[in-house]
Every structure is written in structure tokens, then in C-alpha cells.
């Protein structure tokens, strides 16, 4: 059976499945094997990313290690 024939068979079989949890599991498997890793972002998400980049350029950020220290300090004060 060729790859094209197998794909057609699988598409037909998947179309007959109504079990949502099984379909989600199958999607997870397919996602892990997909060659394309293109992520579609909304306009709002792109805007937030650009704003974050500007903040980083202006030094308006905190290093993870410093944030961890502040978080630990906050936890110990509780």
C-alpha cells in the first residue's frame, strides 16, 4: 500500500470516529509528527510580542534568577 493510499484510508477511518478523547489522543500523535511547526498568531498576540520586545530593549525586565529570589522571599514571608 502506497503512502497516498494509506493516507486516504486513514482519513476515511478517522472521519467515522466520534470518540472525542480518542481523536484528541490521535491529534497529539499527529502533532508530534508534523514537519511544519507554523504557529498562527492573532494581531493582538503579535502586538503584545512587539511591545514586550520594546520593553526588553528599554531594560524593563527582570532576570529569571532575580524573580526566583523575589518569589522565594515572598513565600517565606507568608
C-alpha positions in Angstrom: 0.0 0.0 0.0 1.4 3.4 -1.0 1.7 6.4 1.3 -1.1 8.1 -0.6 -3.4 5.1 -0.4 -2.7 4.7 3.3 -3.4 8.4 4.0 -6.8 8.2 2.1 -7.7 5.1 4.2 -6.8 6.8 7.4 -8.7 9.9 6.6 -11.8 7.8 5.8 -11.4 5.8 9.0 -10.8 8.9 11.2 -13.9 10.6 9.7 -16.0 7.7 11.1 -14.7 8.1 14.7 -16.9 10.0 17.2 -14.9 9.4 20.4 -13.6 12.9 21.3 -10.9 11.6 23.7 -9.5 9.2 21.1 -9.5 11.9 18.5 -7.6 14.2 20.9 -5.1 11.5 21.5 -4.7 10.9 17.8 -4.2 14.7 17.3 -1.5 14.7 19.9 0.3 11.9 18.0 -0.1 13.7 14.7 1.1 17.0 16.1 4.3 15.4 17.3 5.0 14.0 13.8 4.0 17.1 11.7 7.0 18.6 9.9 5.6 22.0 9.8 5.7 23.9 13.1 3.9 27.1 12.0 2.1 28.9 14.7 -0.6 31.3 13.7 -0.8 34.4 15.9 -3.6 36.9 16.3 -3.0 40.5 15.6 -3.2 41.1 19.4 -0.6 38.4 20.1 1.8 40.0 17.6 1.2 43.4 19.2 2.0 42.0 22.7 5.2 40.4 21.4 6.3 43.6 19.8 5.5 45.6 22.9 7.5 43.1 25.0 10.5 43.4 22.7 10.4 47.2 23.1 10.3 46.8 26.9 13.3 44.5 26.8 15.2 47.0 24.7 14.4 49.6 27.3 15.7 47.4 30.1 12.1 47.0 31.6 12.5 43.4 32.6 13.8 41.2 35.4 16.1 38.2 35.1 14.6 34.8 36.0 17.1 34.3 38.8 16.1 37.6 40.4 12.4 36.8 40.0 13.0 33.5 41.7 14.7 35.2 44.6 11.8 37.7 45.0 9.3 34.8 44.8 11.2 32.8 47.5 11.3 35.9 49.7 7.6 36.4 49.2 6.8 32.8 50.0 8.9 32.8 53.2 7.1 36.0 54.4 3.7 34.3 54.2 
